[in-house]
């Protein structure tokens, strides 16, 4: 996924108050980084 699209998705999720999902996604993304 494009970083821009990812950022927009995170913003949209955060705006809806889905912080648990946002945090989980960030953790998953961080795990994928070398």
PyMOL Python script that loads the backbone (N, CA, C, O; Angstrom):
from pymol import cmd

cmd.read_pdbstr("""\
ATOM      1  N   UNK A   1       0.832  -1.203   0.000  1.00  0.00           N
ATOM      2  CA  UNK A   1       0.000   0.000   0.000  1.00  0.00           C
ATOM      3  C   UNK A   1       0.871   1.258   0.000  1.00  0.00           C
ATOM      4  O   UNK A   1       1.944   1.285   0.602  1.00  0.00           O
ATOM      5  N   UNK A   2       0.391   2.295  -0.684  1.00  0.00           N
ATOM      6  CA  UNK A   2       1.129   3.556  -0.700  1.00  0.00           C
ATOM      7  C   UNK A   2       1.126   4.185   0.684  1.00  0.00           C
ATOM      8  O   UNK A   2       0.142   4.090   1.418  1.00  0.00           O
ATOM      9  N   UNK A   3       2.241   4.832   1.037  1.00  0.00           N
ATOM     10  CA  UNK A   3       2.328   5.459   2.354  1.00  0.00           C
ATOM     11  C   UNK A   3       1.257   6.528   2.526  1.00  0.00           C
ATOM     12  O   UNK A   3       0.695   6.677   3.611  1.00  0.00           O
ATOM     13  N   UNK A   4       0.970   7.280   1.449  1.00  0.00           N
ATOM     14  CA  UNK A   4      -0.051   8.332   1.524  1.00  0.00           C
ATOM     15  C   UNK A   4      -1.415   7.731   1.839  1.00  0.00           C
ATOM     16  O   UNK A   4      -2.146   8.242   2.688  1.00  0.00           O
ATOM     17  N   UNK A   5      -1.753   6.650   1.154  1.00  0.00           N
ATOM     18  CA  UNK A   5      -3.040   5.989   1.383  1.00  0.00           C
ATOM     19  C   UNK A   5      -3.090   5.430   2.804  1.00  0.00           C
ATOM     20  O   UNK A   5      -4.124   5.482   3.470  1.00  0.00           O
ATOM     21  N   UNK A   6      -1.961   4.900   3.252  1.00  0.00           N
ATOM     22  CA  UNK A   6      -1.884   4.350   4.601  1.00  0.00           C
ATOM     23  C   UNK A   6      -2.154   5.444   5.623  1.00  0.00           C
ATOM     24  O   UNK A   6      -2.918   5.254   6.569  1.00  0.00           O
ATOM     25  N   UNK A   7      -1.510   6.604   5.417  1.00  0.00           N
ATOM     26  CA  UNK A   7      -1.686   7.729   6.332  1.00  0.00           C
ATOM     27  C   UNK A   7      -3.135   8.182   6.378  1.00  0.00           C
ATOM     28  O   UNK A   7      -3.676   8.461   7.448  1.00  0.00           O
ATOM     29  N   UNK A   8      -3.764   8.254   5.201  1.00  0.00           N
ATOM     30  CA  UNK A   8      -5.170   8.673   5.147  1.00  0.00           C
ATOM     31  C   UNK A   8      -6.044   7.676   5.883  1.00  0.00           C
ATOM     32  O   UNK A   8      -6.974   8.059   6.593  1.00  0.00           O
ATOM     33  N   UNK A   9      -5.743   6.383   5.710  1.00  0.00           N
ATOM     34  CA  UNK A   9      -6.531   5.356   6.364  1.00  0.00           C
ATOM     35  C   UNK A   9      -6.384   5.464   7.889  1.00  0.00           C
ATOM     36  O   UNK A   9      -7.363   5.367   8.629  1.00  0.00           O
ATOM     37  N   UNK A  10      -5.142   5.665   8.337  1.00  0.00           N
ATOM     38  CA  UNK A  10      -4.905   5.799   9.773  1.00  0.00           C
ATOM     39  C   UNK A  10      -5.653   7.010  10.315  1.00  0.00           C
ATOM     40  O   UNK A  10      -6.250   6.949  11.390  1.00  0.00           O
ATOM     41  N   UNK A  11      -5.619   8.128   9.555  1.00  0.00           N
ATOM     42  CA  UNK A  11      -6.320   9.336   9.999  1.00  0.00           C
ATOM     43  C   UNK A  11      -7.819   9.076  10.088  1.00  0.00           C
ATOM     44  O   UNK A  11      -8.474   9.489  11.045  1.00  0.00           O
ATOM     45  N   UNK A  12      -8.360   8.384   9.077  1.00  0.00           N
ATOM     46  CA  UNK A  12      -9.794   8.102   9.062  1.00  0.00           C
ATOM     47  C   UNK A  12     -10.176   7.212  10.242  1.00  0.00           C
ATOM     48  O   UNK A  12     -11.194   7.445  10.894  1.00  0.00           O
ATOM     49  N   UNK A  13      -9.367   6.201  10.513  1.00  0.00           N
ATOM     50  CA  UNK A  13      -9.645   5.295  11.625  1.00  0.00           C
ATOM     51  C   UNK A  13      -9.540   6.041  12.954  1.00  0.00           C
ATOM     52  O   UNK A  13     -10.366   5.857  13.848  1.00  0.00           O
ATOM     53  N   UNK A  14      -8.514   6.883  13.071  1.00  0.00           N
ATOM     54  CA  UNK A  14      -8.334   7.650  14.303  1.00  0.00           C
ATOM     55  C   UNK A  14      -9.516   8.597  14.510  1.00  0.00           C
ATOM     56  O   UNK A  14      -9.986   8.786  15.632  1.00  0.00           O
ATOM     57  N   UNK A  15      -9.988   9.187  13.411  1.00  0.00           N
ATOM     58  CA  UNK A  15     -11.112  10.117  13.500  1.00  0.00           C
ATOM     59  C   UNK A  15     -12.361   9.412  13.996  1.00  0.00           C
ATOM     60  O   UNK A  15     -13.196  10.019  14.667  1.00  0.00           O
ATOM     61  N   UNK A  16     -12.492   8.130  13.669  1.00  0.00           N
ATOM     62  CA  UNK A  16     -13.660   7.366  14.119  1.00  0.00           C
ATOM     63  C   UNK A  16     -13.434   6.812  15.534  1.00  0.00           C
ATOM     64  O   UNK A  16     -14.311   6.163  16.106  1.00  0.00           O
ATOM     65  N   UNK A  17     -12.265   7.076  16.075  1.00  0.00           N
ATOM     66  CA  UNK A  17     -11.984   6.646  17.442  1.00  0.00           C
ATOM     67  C   UNK A  17     -11.517   5.206  17.534  1.00  0.00           C
ATOM     68  O   UNK A  17     -11.599   4.595  18.599  1.00  0.00           O
ATOM     69  N   UNK A  18     -11.023   4.651  16.421  1.00  0.00           N
ATOM     70  CA  UNK A  18     -10.589   3.249  16.432  1.00  0.00           C
ATOM     71  C   UNK A  18      -9.093   3.172  16.763  1.00  0.00           C
ATOM     72  O   UNK A  18      -8.303   2.624  15.995  1.00  0.00           O
ATOM     73  N   UNK A  19      -8.728   3.723  17.903  1.00  0.00           N
ATOM     74  CA  UNK A  19      -7.312   3.796  18.261  1.00  0.00           C
ATOM     75  C   UNK A  19      -6.669   2.429  18.450  1.00  0.00           C
ATOM     76  O   UNK A  19      -5.489   2.245  18.151  1.00  0.00           O
ATOM     77  N   UNK A  20      -7.443   1.477  18.943  1.00  0.00           N
ATOM     78  CA  UNK A  20      -6.879   0.131  19.122  1.00  0.00           C
ATOM     79  C   UNK A  20      -6.447  -0.436  17.780  1.00  0.00           C
ATOM     80  O   UNK A  20      -5.374  -1.026  17.657  1.00  0.00           O
ATOM     81  N   UNK A  21      -7.306  -0.248  16.763  1.00  0.00           N
ATOM     82  CA  UNK A  21      -6.974  -0.741  15.422  1.00  0.00           C
ATOM     83  C   UNK A  21      -5.773   0.012  14.866  1.00  0.00           C
ATOM     84  O   UNK A  21      -4.901  -0.582  14.232  1.00  0.00           O
ATOM     85  N   UNK A  22      -5.731   1.323  15.106  1.00  0.00           N
ATOM     86  CA  UNK A  22      -4.618   2.141  14.612  1.00  0.00           C
ATOM     87  C   UNK A  22      -3.316   1.654  15.236  1.00  0.00           C
ATOM     88  O   UNK A  22      -2.323   1.444  14.539  1.00  0.00           O
ATOM     89  N   UNK A  23      -3.330   1.477  16.550  1.00  0.00           N
ATOM     90  CA  UNK A  23      -2.118   1.037  17.246  1.00  0.00           C
ATOM     91  C   UNK A  23      -1.678  -0.346  16.773  1.00  0.00           C
ATOM     92  O   UNK A  23      -0.484  -0.603  16.615  1.00  0.00           O
ATOM     93  N   UNK A  24      -2.641  -1.231  16.550  1.00  0.00           N
ATOM     94  CA  UNK A  24      -2.310  -2.579  16.075  1.00  0.00           C
ATOM     95  C   UNK A  24      -1.660  -2.498  14.695  1.00  0.00           C
ATOM     96  O   UNK A  24      -0.675  -3.184  14.422  1.00  0.00           O
ATOM     97  N   UNK A  25      -2.229  -1.640  13.815  1.00  0.00           N
ATOM     98  CA  UNK A  25      -1.688  -1.498  12.471  1.00  0.00           C
ATOM     99  C   UNK A  25      -0.262  -0.954  12.517  1.00  0.00           C
ATOM    100  O   UNK A  25       0.616  -1.419  11.790  1.00  0.00           O
ATOM    101  N   UNK A  26      -0.043   0.037  13.382  1.00  0.00           N
ATOM    102  CA  UNK A  26       1.290   0.629  13.497  1.00  0.00           C
ATOM    103  C   UNK A  26       2.281  -0.430  13.969  1.00  0.00           C
ATOM    104  O   UNK A  26       3.404  -0.503  13.471  1.00  0.00           O
ATOM    105  N   UNK A  27       1.863  -1.246  14.925  1.00  0.00           N
ATOM    106  CA  UNK A  27       2.744  -2.313  15.415  1.00  0.00           C
ATOM    107  C   UNK A  27       3.059  -3.293  14.289  1.00  0.00           C
ATOM    108  O   UNK A  27       4.203  -3.715  14.122  1.00  0.00           O
ATOM    109  N   UNK A  28       2.021  -3.654  13.511  1.00  0.00           N
ATOM    110  CA  UNK A  28       2.228  -4.587  12.400  1.00  0.00           C
ATOM    111  C   UNK A  28       3.178  -3.983  11.376  1.00  0.00           C
ATOM    112  O   UNK A  28       4.061  -4.671  10.864  1.00  0.00           O
ATOM    113  N   UNK A  29       3.001  -2.692  11.074  1.00  0.00           N
ATOM    114  CA  UNK A  29       3.869  -2.023  10.100  1.00  0.00           C
ATOM    115  C   UNK A  29       5.294  -1.980  10.623  1.00  0.00           C
ATOM    116  O   UNK A  29       6.239  -2.223   9.874  1.00  0.00           O
ATOM    117  N   UNK A  30       5.453  -1.673  11.898  1.00  0.00           N
ATOM    118  CA  UNK A  30       6.788  -1.584  12.490  1.00  0.00           C
ATOM    119  C   UNK A  30       7.493  -2.938  12.426  1.00  0.00           C
ATOM    120  O   UNK A  30       8.706  -3.014  12.232  1.00  0.00           O
ATOM    121  N   UNK A  31       6.704  -4.009  12.594  1.00  0.00           N
ATOM    122  CA  UNK A  31       7.289  -5.350  12.546  1.00  0.00           C
ATOM    123  C   UNK A  31       7.795  -5.671  11.134  1.00  0.00           C
ATOM    124  O   UNK A  31       8.778  -6.394  10.970  1.00  0.00           O
ATOM    125  N   UNK A  32       7.109  -5.124  10.109  1.00  0.00           N
ATOM    126  CA  UNK A  32       7.496  -5.420   8.726  1.00  0.00           C
ATOM    127  C   UNK A  32       8.786  -4.703   8.333  1.00  0.00           C
ATOM    128  O   UNK A  32       9.486  -5.143   7.421  1.00  0.00           O
ATOM    129  N   UNK A  33       9.106  -3.594   9.020  1.00  0.00           N
ATOM    130  CA  UNK A  33      10.332  -2.844   8.689  1.00  0.00           C
ATOM    131  C   UNK A  33      11.559  -3.663   9.100  1.00  0.00           C
ATOM    132  O   UNK A  33      11.551  -4.326  10.137  1.00  0.00           O
ATOM    133  N   UNK A  34      12.606  -3.610   8.284  1.00  0.00           N
ATOM    134  CA  UNK A  34      13.836  -4.350   8.601  1.00  0.00           C
ATOM    135  C   UNK A  34      14.552  -3.772   9.811  1.00  0.00           C
ATOM    136  O   UNK A  34      15.601  -4.279  10.208  1.00  0.00           O
TER     137      UNK A  34
END
""", "prot")
cmd.dss("prot")
cmd.show_as("cartoon", "prot")
cmd.util.cbc("prot")
cmd.orient("prot")
